[in-house]
Amino acid sequence: MKAVDKTAPAGERWLAELRTGASGKVAHLAGGHGVQSRLIGMGIRPGVTLEVRRNDGRGPVVVAVGRARVALGRGMASQIRVA
C-alpha cells in the first residue's frame, strides 16, 4: 500500500491544522470524487474564504462559509488545503 503525502505546499495548510479564529482561502480539495462533491455541495470550493469558528484539536471543525456554519469531521477537514 502506497503512503499518502499529507504535507501541504509552502504557504498552505490543511484546514484541520488551523486554530479557532483563523481564516484562509480554499486552495485545493483533496480526496475522491465523493468527498469533493460533498464539500462543493456545502459551498466549500477553491477560492472561497473559510473562517474557523471552532477547532479544539479533536472532534468536528466548525467553519463559517459565507453566512452559514458548517461542522466538518476531522477527516474531511484534513482534505481541504487553505492559503
Backbone as numpy.savetxt, mean C-alpha at the origin, in Angstrom:
# Nx Ny Nz CAx CAy CAz Cx Cy Cz
11.66 -23.38 -5.09 10.82 -22.21 -5.09 11.70 -20.97 -5.09
11.39 -20.02 -5.94 12.19 -18.82 -6.10 11.82 -17.80 -5.03
12.83 -17.15 -4.44 12.59 -16.13 -3.41 12.07 -14.86 -4.07
11.14 -14.19 -3.39 10.58 -12.94 -3.90 11.38 -11.78 -3.32
11.83 -10.87 -4.16 12.58 -9.70 -3.73 11.60 -8.63 -3.25
11.60 -8.35 -1.97 10.67 -7.38 -1.39 11.36 -6.05 -1.08
12.48 -5.75 -1.73 13.12 -4.46 -1.53 12.53 -3.47 -2.53
12.23 -2.28 -2.05 11.68 -1.24 -2.91 12.83 -0.43 -3.50
12.64 0.10 -4.70 13.67 0.95 -5.30 13.95 2.18 -4.44
15.10 2.81 -4.65 15.47 4.01 -3.90 14.36 5.06 -4.01
14.03 5.66 -2.89 13.00 6.70 -2.86 11.59 6.17 -2.71
11.43 4.85 -2.70 10.12 4.24 -2.55 10.12 3.31 -1.34
8.93 3.11 -0.76 8.76 2.20 0.37 7.48 1.44 0.19
7.36 0.31 0.88 6.12 -0.44 0.88 5.15 0.25 1.83
3.89 0.31 1.48 2.89 0.97 2.30 2.88 0.43 3.73
3.06 -0.86 3.90 3.04 -1.47 5.24 4.17 -0.94 6.13
5.20 -0.32 5.54 6.32 0.22 6.30 6.08 1.65 6.79
5.11 2.34 6.22 4.87 3.74 6.60 4.21 3.82 7.96
4.55 4.85 8.70 3.98 5.07 10.03 2.69 5.87 9.93
1.92 5.83 11.00 0.69 6.61 11.09 1.01 8.08 10.84
0.21 8.73 9.99 0.40 10.14 9.67 1.22 10.39 8.41
1.96 9.37 7.95 2.77 9.52 6.74 1.87 9.42 5.50
2.33 9.99 4.42 1.58 9.88 3.17 2.55 9.65 2.03
2.02 9.17 0.92 2.83 8.92 -0.25 1.96 8.67 -1.46
2.55 8.84 -2.61 1.85 8.61 -3.87 2.13 7.19 -4.33
1.10 6.47 -4.72 1.26 5.08 -5.17 2.14 5.07 -6.42
3.24 4.31 -6.34 4.16 4.20 -7.47 3.94 2.90 -8.24
3.55 1.83 -7.52 3.45 0.52 -8.18 2.57 -0.41 -7.35
1.79 -1.22 -8.02 1.02 -2.28 -7.37 1.66 -3.61 -7.74
2.13 -4.34 -6.74 2.71 -5.66 -6.97 1.61 -6.69 -6.82
1.95 -7.94 -6.88 0.96 -9.00 -6.71 0.31 -9.38 -8.02
-0.55 -10.35 -7.92 -1.22 -10.88 -9.11 -2.39 -10.02 -9.56
-3.04 -10.48 -10.60 -4.17 -9.76 -11.19 -5.29 -9.55 -10.18
-5.58 -10.56 -9.36 -6.65 -10.46 -8.38 -6.40 -9.37 -7.35
-5.18 -9.30 -6.84 -4.82 -8.27 -5.85 -4.91 -6.89 -6.48
-4.34 -6.76 -7.68 -4.36 -5.46 -8.35 -5.78 -5.01 -8.65
-6.63 -5.92 -9.11 -8.02 -5.58 -9.40 -8.76 -5.13 -8.15
-8.52 -5.83 -7.06 -9.17 -5.47 -5.80 -8.74 -4.08 -5.33
-7.43 -3.80 -5.41 -6.93 -2.48 -5.00 -7.48 -1.37 -5.89
-7.48 -1.59 -7.19 -8.00 -0.59 -8.12 -9.49 -0.35 -7.85
-10.23 -1.41 -7.51 -11.63 -1.28 -7.17 -11.87 -0.42 -5.94
-10.86 -0.35 -5.05 -10.96 0.48 -3.85 -10.42 1.89 -4.09
-10.01 2.17 -5.33 -9.50 3.50 -5.65 -8.00 3.64 -5.46
-7.32 2.53 -5.18 -5.87 2.56 -4.97 -5.20 2.14 -6.27
-4.60 3.12 -6.94 -3.95 2.88 -8.24 -2.74 3.80 -8.34
-1.80 3.51 -9.23 -0.63 4.38 -9.38 -1.03 5.84 -9.61
-0.34 6.73 -8.90 -0.59 8.16 -9.02 -1.49 8.73 -7.93
-2.21 7.86 -7.20 -3.11 8.30 -6.13 -2.31 8.50 -4.84
-2.60 9.57 -4.11 -1.96 9.82 -2.84 -2.74 9.14 -1.72
-2.00 8.42 -0.87 -2.59 7.74 0.29 -2.02 8.36 1.56
-2.86 8.50 2.58 -2.40 8.94 3.89 -2.67 7.81 4.88
-1.64 7.42 5.62 -1.79 6.35 6.60 -2.49 6.92 7.84
-3.67 6.42 8.13 -4.43 6.84 9.30 -4.10 6.00 10.51
-3.75 4.72 10.29 -3.36 3.85 11.39 -2.48 2.73 10.88
-1.34 2.59 11.54 -0.44 1.45 11.29 0.28 1.16 12.59
-0.23 0.19 13.33 0.32 -0.16 14.63 1.44 -1.20 14.54
1.83 -1.58 13.33 2.87 -2.59 13.18 2.33 -4.01 13.15
1.05 -4.16 13.44 0.36 -5.44 13.34 -1.09 -5.14 13.06
-1.78 -6.10 12.52 -3.18 -5.86 12.17 -3.29 -5.03 10.89
-4.49 -4.56 10.60 -4.70 -3.85 9.34 -4.03 -2.48 9.30
-3.77 -2.02 8.08 -3.27 -0.67 7.83 -4.46 0.12 7.32
-4.81 1.19 8.00 -5.94 2.02 7.59 -5.40 3.24 6.85
-5.87 3.45 5.62 -5.42 4.57 4.80 -6.59 5.42 4.34
-6.30 6.68 4.09 -7.28 7.58 3.48 -7.01 7.59 1.99
-8.06 7.31 1.22 -8.00 7.35 -0.24 -9.02 8.40 -0.64
-8.55 9.61 -0.91 -9.50 10.70 -1.13 -10.24 10.95 0.17
-11.57 10.93 0.12 -12.39 11.15 1.32 -12.78 9.83 1.99
-12.41 8.70 1.41 -12.76 7.39 1.95 -11.64 6.86 2.85
-12.00 5.99 3.78 -11.04 5.28 4.62 -11.12 3.81 4.26
-9.95 3.20 4.07 -9.89 1.80 3.66 -8.95 1.06 4.61
-9.40 -0.08 5.13 -8.56 -0.94 5.96 -8.01 -2.06 5.07
-6.70 -2.16 5.04 -6.02 -3.18 4.23 -5.29 -4.15 5.15
-5.38 -5.42 4.86 -4.58 -6.40 5.58 -3.11 -6.14 5.29
-2.25 -6.57 6.21 -0.81 -6.30 6.05 -0.25 -6.90 4.76
-0.75 -8.07 4.37 -0.28 -8.69 3.14 -0.59 -7.83 1.93
-1.80 -7.29 1.89 -2.17 -6.44 0.77 -1.41 -5.11 0.81
-1.23 -4.55 2.02 -0.48 -3.30 2.15 0.98 -3.49 1.73
1.46 -4.73 1.83 2.84 -5.01 1.42 2.97 -5.18 -0.09
1.90 -5.03 -0.82 1.93 -5.11 -2.29 1.89 -3.72 -2.94
1.85 -2.68 -2.11 1.72 -1.31 -2.62 3.01 -0.54 -2.33
3.68 -0.08 -3.41 4.88 0.75 -3.27 4.49 2.20 -3.40
4.97 3.01 -2.47 4.68 4.45 -2.50 5.98 5.24 -2.55
5.90 6.42 -3.12 7.05 7.31 -3.20 6.79 8.55 -2.38
